[in-house]
């Protein structure tokens, strides 16, 4: 058994993959397992992975026969993970040389610590600048429920070391191609006894070619992902795991509603980039999500703002939003 298993899902990452692998292979904590899952890449990623596996016995490479998305790929890696703890690393990101050691020391400092956040550094590639992620809590040790509630609205990030038993009991949510794996983060925090912060640095690359920022129809998977999270939230409330359930449901439904509005704005501003069929699919997705909104949970202060009333009819909703856009353009916003 290794101390830590690192899961790396890889899809067409040849440009950044060597930097990613070098950062893992050179970690000061040597007792690690590196599980790389090639998600049917069409570039040279497979060859790069196989080459590194020949020179470092800690690396295991799995080649998937069809492209299935990050969550599915990571779950395949999770099946063979033998570490006491597990962490993920995106194939275009990299780690400070002692990141895993610092996180491992923090998570093993007390017996009931199950999860450890790394020190997240955002690298904006197009601007060539770095910025530390600001976790919106002054605490350095949280209960699992505290971390869960903070993560629901991304007041803390989702890059961490987690006890393998928790991760294997709650593998990645595969309900969508993109974004649904974020839901797993929330559940991991909820099922942890304690969550600690470490100084181990994780460098997260943000660039226009990223799957989560590229203007494709996959960007709207987020609508399905957060609806699935709401349903999961209701299940966990039913188990009695979450205090102040109505308050949390109200906040999350408001958050979800704001994301539906934002999705329409993104679509409206970029609709010329999509095919006619894609436009119909995006509009259908938004229309379906409008019907799921529990309007009584949305605060009145938001409902009375132009463009923020949760209409169930897509026809009415889109008419109001289009008017709102034209008005903003008219007054120069």
C-alpha positions as CSV (number, residue, x, y, z in Angstrom):
1,X,0.0,0.0,0.0
2,X,1.2,3.5,-0.9
3,X,0.8,6.5,1.3
4,X,-0.9,8.5,-1.4
5,X,-2.5,7.6,-4.8
6,X,-2.6,10.4,-7.4
7,X,-5.2,10.2,-10.1
8,X,-4.5,11.9,-13.4
9,X,-7.2,11.9,-16.1
10,X,-5.6,12.7,-19.5
11,X,-7.3,13.8,-22.7
12,X,-5.2,15.5,-25.4
13,X,-2.9,17.2,-22.9
14,X,0.4,16.8,-24.8
15,X,1.2,20.5,-24.4
16,X,1.2,20.4,-20.6
17,X,1.5,16.7,-19.7
18,X,5.2,16.5,-19.2
19,X,5.2,19.4,-16.8
20,X,2.4,17.7,-14.9
21,X,4.2,14.3,-14.7
22,X,7.6,15.8,-13.8
23,X,6.0,17.6,-10.9
24,X,4.5,14.4,-9.6
25,X,7.5,12.1,-10.2
26,X,9.8,14.6,-8.4
27,X,7.7,14.8,-5.2
28,X,9.7,14.8,-2.0
29,X,7.3,12.2,-0.7
30,X,8.4,9.2,-2.7
31,X,5.9,6.6,-1.4
32,X,3.2,7.5,-3.9
33,X,1.2,5.7,-6.6
34,X,0.6,7.6,-9.8
35,X,-2.4,6.4,-11.8
36,X,-2.8,7.9,-15.2
37,X,-5.9,7.3,-17.3
38,X,-5.7,8.1,-21.0
39,X,-9.3,9.0,-22.0
40,X,-8.8,8.0,-25.6
41,X,-6.6,10.9,-26.5
42,X,-6.0,11.6,-30.2
43,X,-2.7,13.5,-29.7
44,X,0.6,12.2,-28.4
45,X,-0.6,12.0,-24.8
46,X,-0.7,8.1,-24.8
47,X,2.9,7.9,-26.0
48,X,4.1,10.4,-23.3
49,X,2.3,8.4,-20.6
50,X,3.8,5.1,-21.7
51,X,7.3,6.6,-21.9
52,X,7.1,7.9,-18.3
53,X,5.7,4.6,-17.1
54,X,8.8,2.8,-18.4
55,X,11.1,5.0,-16.4
56,X,9.1,5.2,-13.1
57,X,7.6,2.1,-11.7
58,X,5.2,4.1,-9.5
59,X,3.2,5.0,-12.7
60,X,0.4,2.9,-13.9
61,X,-1.3,3.8,-17.2
62,X,-4.8,2.8,-18.2
63,X,-5.9,3.4,-21.8
64,X,-9.7,3.8,-22.2
65,X,-11.1,2.6,-25.5
66,X,-13.5,5.5,-25.9
67,X,-13.6,9.1,-24.6
68,X,-15.8,9.1,-21.5
69,X,-15.0,12.3,-19.7
70,X,-12.9,13.2,-16.6
71,X,-15.2,11.7,-14.0
72,X,-15.4,8.3,-15.6
73,X,-11.7,8.3,-16.2
74,X,-10.9,9.1,-12.6
75,X,-13.2,6.4,-11.4
76,X,-11.3,3.9,-13.5
77,X,-8.2,5.0,-11.8
78,X,-9.8,5.0,-8.4
79,X,-10.6,1.2,-8.8
80,X,-6.9,0.4,-8.7
81,X,-5.8,3.1,-6.2
82,X,-3.9,1.4,-3.3
83,X,-3.0,4.5,-1.3
84,X,-4.2,5.3,2.2
85,X,-5.2,8.7,0.8
86,X,-6.2,9.8,-2.7
87,X,-5.9,13.0,-4.6
88,X,-6.6,14.2,-8.2
89,X,-4.4,16.2,-10.4
90,X,-5.5,17.6,-13.8
91,X,-3.2,16.9,-16.6
92,X,-2.6,20.6,-17.4
93,X,-1.8,21.4,-13.8
94,X,1.3,20.8,-11.6
95,X,2.5,20.6,-8.0
96,X,5.2,22.2,-6.0
97,X,7.9,19.6,-5.3
98,X,6.8,19.1,-1.6
99,X,3.0,19.6,-2.0
100,X,2.1,16.0,-1.3
101,X,4.4,15.7,1.6
102,X,3.0,18.8,3.3
103,X,-0.5,17.6,2.7
104,X,0.3,14.2,4.0
105,X,1.8,15.6,7.2
106,X,-1.2,17.8,7.8
107,X,-3.8,15.0,7.2
108,X,-2.0,12.6,9.5
109,X,-1.4,15.1,12.3
110,X,-4.6,14.0,14.0
111,X,-6.3,10.6,13.8
112,X,-9.7,12.0,12.9
113,X,-8.6,14.3,10.0
114,X,-10.0,12.8,6.8
115,X,-9.4,15.5,4.2
116,X,-6.7,18.1,3.6
117,X,-7.0,21.0,1.1
118,X,-3.9,22.0,-0.8
119,X,-2.8,25.6,-1.1
120,X,-4.3,26.5,-4.5
121,X,-2.5,28.9,-6.8
122,X,-4.4,30.0,-9.9
123,X,-2.2,30.5,-13.0
124,X,-3.8,32.6,-15.6
125,X,-1.9,31.5,-18.7
126,X,-3.2,34.0,-21.2
127,X,-2.1,36.8,-18.8
128,X,1.0,35.1,-17.4
129,X,0.1,35.8,-13.8
130,X,-0.5,33.9,-10.6
131,X,-3.0,34.5,-7.8
132,X,-3.6,32.6,-4.6
133,X,-7.2,31.3,-4.2
134,X,-8.8,33.0,-1.3
135,X,-10.6,30.5,1.0
136,X,-13.3,32.5,2.7
137,X,-12.7,31.2,6.2
138,X,-10.3,32.2,8.9
139,X,-10.3,28.6,10.3
140,X,-7.5,26.2,9.5
141,X,-9.4,23.2,10.8
142,X,-13.1,22.6,9.9
143,X,-15.7,20.0,10.7
144,X,-16.8,18.1,7.6
145,X,-20.2,19.8,7.6
146,X,-18.5,23.2,7.8
147,X,-16.4,22.4,4.8
148,X,-19.4,21.0,3.0
149,X,-21.4,24.2,3.4
150,X,-18.5,26.4,2.4
151,X,-17.8,24.3,-0.7
152,X,-21.5,24.4,-1.9
153,X,-20.8,28.0,-3.0
154,X,-17.1,27.6,-3.6
155,X,-16.0,29.6,-0.6
156,X,-13.3,26.9,-0.3
157,X,-11.9,25.1,-3.3
158,X,-12.1,21.5,-4.3
159,X,-8.5,20.3,-4.6
160,X,-7.5,18.0,-1.7
161,X,-6.2,14.8,-0.3
162,X,-8.9,12.5,1.0
163,X,-9.0,9.3,2.9
164,X,-9.3,6.5,0.3
165,X,-12.1,4.7,2.2
166,X,-14.3,7.8,1.8
167,X,-13.4,8.3,-1.8
168,X,-14.1,4.7,-2.7
169,X,-17.4,4.9,-0.9
170,X,-18.3,8.0,-2.9
171,X,-16.7,7.9,-6.4
172,X,-17.0,10.7,-8.9
173,X,-20.5,11.7,-10.0
174,X,-20.7,10.8,-13.7
175,X,-24.1,12.2,-14.4
176,X,-22.6,14.8,-16.8
177,X,-19.6,14.9,-19.1
178,X,-18.4,18.0,-17.3
179,X,-18.9,19.6,-13.8
180,X,-20.8,16.8,-12.1
181,X,-17.6,15.6,-10.5
182,X,-17.7,18.9,-8.5
183,X,-20.6,17.3,-6.6
184,X,-18.3,14.6,-5.3
185,X,-16.2,17.3,-3.6
186,X,-19.2,18.4,-1.5
187,X,-20.0,14.9,-0.5
188,X,-16.4,14.1,0.4
189,X,-16.3,17.1,2.7
190,X,-19.6,16.2,4.3
191,X,-18.5,12.6,5.1
192,X,-15.1,13.8,6.5
193,X,-14.8,14.1,10.3
194,X,-12.3,17.0,10.1
195,X,-10.9,19.0,7.2
196,X,-7.6,20.7,7.5
197,X,-5.6,23.2,5.3
198,X,-2.0,22.6,4.2
199,X,0.8,24.7,2.6
200,X,1.3,22.2,-0.2
201,X,1.0,24.1,-3.4
202,X,-1.2,23.0,-6.3
203,X,-0.9,25.2,-9.5
204,X,-4.2,25.3,-11.4
205,X,-3.9,26.4,-15.0
206,X,-6.7,28.6,-16.3
207,X,-6.7,29.1,-20.1
208,X,-9.1,29.6,-22.9
209,X,-8.7,26.1,-24.3
210,X,-9.8,24.4,-21.0
211,X,-12.9,22.2,-21.4
212,X,-14.6,24.1,-18.6
213,X,-14.1,27.6,-20.1
214,X,-14.2,26.8,-23.8
215,X,-17.4,28.1,-25.5
216,X,-19.0,24.7,-26.4
217,X,-22.3,23.1,-25.7
218,X,-20.6,21.1,-22.9
219,X,-20.4,24.3,-20.9
220,X,-24.1,24.0,-20.2
221,X,-23.7,20.6,-18.5
222,X,-23.4,22.7,-15.4
223,X,-27.1,23.2,-15.3
224,X,-27.7,19.4,-15.0
225,X,-24.8,19.1,-12.5
226,X,-26.2,21.6,-10.0
227,X,-29.7,20.1,-10.3
228,X,-28.2,16.7,-9.5
229,X,-26.4,18.3,-6.5
230,X,-29.7,19.7,-5.2
231,X,-31.3,16.2,-5.3
232,X,-28.2,14.8,-3.5
233,X,-28.6,17.6,-1.0
234,X,-32.2,16.6,-0.3
235,X,-31.1,13.0,0.1
236,X,-28.4,13.9,2.7
237,X,-30.9,16.1,4.5
238,X,-33.3,13.1,4.6
239,X,-30.5,11.2,6.4
240,X,-30.2,13.9,9.0
241,X,-26.6,14.8,8.1
242,X,-27.2,18.5,7.6
243,X,-28.2,21.1,10.2
244,X,-30.5,24.0,9.2
245,X,-31.7,22.2,6.2
246,X,-34.3,24.8,5.0
247,X,-31.7,27.6,5.2
248,X,-29.3,25.5,3.1
249,X,-31.9,24.6,0.6
250,X,-33.0,28.2,0.2
251,X,-29.4,29.3,-0.3
252,X,-28.6,26.6,-2.8
253,X,-31.8,27.0,-4.8
254,X,-31.1,30.8,-5.1
255,X,-27.5,29.9,-6.2
256,X,-28.9,27.5,-8.8
257,X,-31.4,30.1,-10.1
258,X,-28.6,32.6,-10.5
259,X,-26.7,30.1,-12.5
260,X,-29.7,29.4,-14.8
261,X,-29.9,33.1,-15.5
262,X,-26.2,33.3,-16.0
263,X,-26.4,30.3,-18.4
264,X,-28.9,32.2,-20.5
265,X,-26.8,35.3,-20.6
266,X,-23.8,33.3,-21.7
267,X,-25.9,31.7,-24.4
268,X,-27.4,35.0,-25.6
269,X,-24.0,36.7,-25.8
270,X,-22.4,33.8,-27.7
271,X,-25.4,32.3,-29.7
272,X,-23.7,32.9,-33.0
273,X,-21.0,30.4,-32.1
274,X,-23.4,27.5,-31.9
275,X,-25.2,25.6,-34.7
276,X,-28.9,25.8,-35.1
277,X,-29.3,22.4,-33.5
278,X,-27.0,23.3,-30.6
279,X,-29.1,26.4,-30.0
280,X,-32.2,24.4,-29.8
281,X,-30.6,21.9,-27.4
282,X,-29.3,24.7,-25.1
283,X,-32.7,26.4,-25.1
284,X,-34.4,23.1,-24.3
285,X,-32.0,22.5,-21.4
286,X,-32.7,26.0,-19.9
287,X,-36.5,25.5,-20.4
288,X,-36.4,22.2,-18.6
289,X,-34.4,23.7,-15.6
290,X,-36.9,26.6,-15.3
291,X,-39.6,24.1,-14.5
292,X,-37.5,22.7,-11.6
293,X,-37.0,25.9,-9.7
294,X,-38.8,26.1,-6.3
295,X,-39.8,29.7,-6.6
296,X,-40.8,30.1,-2.9
297,X,-37.1,29.6,-2.0
298,X,-36.0,32.6,-4.1
299,X,-35.8,35.8,-1.9
300,X,-38.2,38.6,-2.8
301,X,-35.3,41.1,-3.1
302,X,-34.1,39.1,-6.1
303,X,-37.4,38.4,-7.7
304,X,-38.2,42.1,-8.0
305,X,-35.0,42.8,-9.9
306,X,-35.4,43.1,-13.7
307,X,-34.3,39.8,-15.3
308,X,-34.3,37.7,-12.1
309,X,-37.9,36.6,-11.6
310,X,-38.1,32.8,-12.0
311,X,-40.6,32.4,-14.7
312,X,-41.6,28.8,-15.6
313,X,-42.3,29.6,-19.2
314,X,-39.2,29.8,-21.4
315,X,-41.0,32.0,-23.8
316,X,-41.7,34.6,-21.1
317,X,-38.3,34.2,-19.5
318,X,-36.4,34.7,-22.7
319,X,-38.5,37.7,-23.7
320,X,-37.7,39.4,-20.3
321,X,-34.0,38.5,-20.5
322,X,-33.7,39.7,-24.1
323,X,-35.4,43.0,-23.1
324,X,-33.0,43.3,-20.1
325,X,-30.0,42.8,-22.5
326,X,-31.2,45.4,-24.9
327,X,-31.8,47.9,-22.0
328,X,-28.3,47.3,-20.6
329,X,-26.8,47.9,-24.1
330,X,-28.9,51.1,-24.5
331,X,-27.7,52.6,-21.2
332,X,-24.1,51.6,-21.9
333,X,-23.6,48.7,-19.5
